[in-house]
Amino acid sequence: QVQLVESGGGLVQPGGSLRLSCAAPQVALNIYAIGWFRQAPGKEREGVSCIDSTNDSTYYADSVKGRFTISKDNAKNTVYLEMKSLKPEDTAVYYCAADFPAWIANTCDQADFGSWGQGTQVTVSS
């Protein structure tokens, strides 16, 4: 199990931007797959974006392609999700997850991830 701490959620107007952070205080993330998942009220949790920390390959859900960017800072042991052009349908609790082997990021399937953060709320509303 890897301890993960998310931050950066909040309330933003449609068209606005937010950056979520996922920090791992106790382990180095550079051998893991790191993923961002979200769960909206009444819906199942879905994969948003994942990154293979060994080669920086990424996965994006179709609904966020061109708007969201996943990145990592090895020095800070933190993974980010930059979200732009936010829409009301992006409203959800966003979770960070980690596991290995790192190639599981290619499919970004939540069933492959065993360590989860506590979640951070993102609300897109005018």
N, C-alpha and C positions, 0 to 999 in steps of 0.2 A: 504494500500500500504506500502510495505517495501522498503526502499532505499538499494540497493545492489551495491557494487563496485567491479568489477573484475580487476584482474591484473595478470601478469605473461606470457602473450602471447609473441610471437616472431617468429623468423626464426630459424629453426633447421634442421640439416641434417637427412636423413632417418636413422632410428636406434637410434636416439638421444632421449633425455628426456626433459620434461618441467613440471613445477608445476604451475597450475593456482590457484589463491586465490579468494575467494568471501567473502567480509566483509560486515557486516551490522552495520553501525555506531550507529543506533538509537534504535535497538530492540535486544532482546535476541533470538537467533535462535533455542534454544533448545526445542521449542514446534512446530517447523515447519518441513515440508518437504522441502528439498533443492535439487535442481536439476541442472545438467549441460546439456545443449542442444547445438547443433551446426548446423550451416547452411553453406553449401558449395555453391559456385557460381552455379546458375541454378538448385539448388536442394531445396527441402523442409527442414525446420528445423526438426531435429530429436532428440530424447532423447538419451543421452549418458550414464548418470549415475545419480541416485538419492539416497538420504539417508533420512530415517525416524529418525529425531533427538531425538525422545522419546525412541527408542529402538535400534538405530544404524543398523537397517536392511537396506540392500542395493539392488539396482537394477543396472544391467549393460546390455547395448546392446550387442548382440552377437559379433558385430564387434570389441569390445574393451575388452572383457573378457580376463583376464590374462595379459593385458597390462596396463590398467588404474585402479587406486585405488582412491575411494572417501573417505575422512575422515573429521573429524571436530575437532576443538579446542574450547571448550566452553569458556575457559578463554579469548581467543582472539576473540570470537564471529565470527569465520571465518571457512569456509568450503574450503577444498582443493580438487583439482583433479590432482593426480600424473599420468603423462602420460609417459610411457616407450615404447621402440621399435616402435617409431613413424614411420608412413608410409605416403607417399604422399597423400593417400586418406583420411588422418586425417586432411588435410588442410581445414580450415573453420573458421568462426567467432564463438567463443564459448561464450555462454550466461549462466549466473547464474540466477536461478529463485527460488522463495519461495512462499509457501502458506500453509494453513492448511485446513483440518486435516492432520496430519503428515503421515497417512497411504497412502495418494495418492502417496507417493514415491514408493510404491510397483509396480505400473504400469508405473510410470514415463511418463505420458501423458502430453504434453505441454498444452493441453486444460484445465487442472486442475490448472495451475499455473497463478497467477494474478500479481505478482510482478517480474519485470525483471531488470537485470542490463543492462549496455550499450553495453556490448560485448567486447571481446578481440580477436585479430586476431592471429591465429596459422597457420604458413606456414611451411610445411615440404618439403624441396627441397634441392637438391645438387647443 
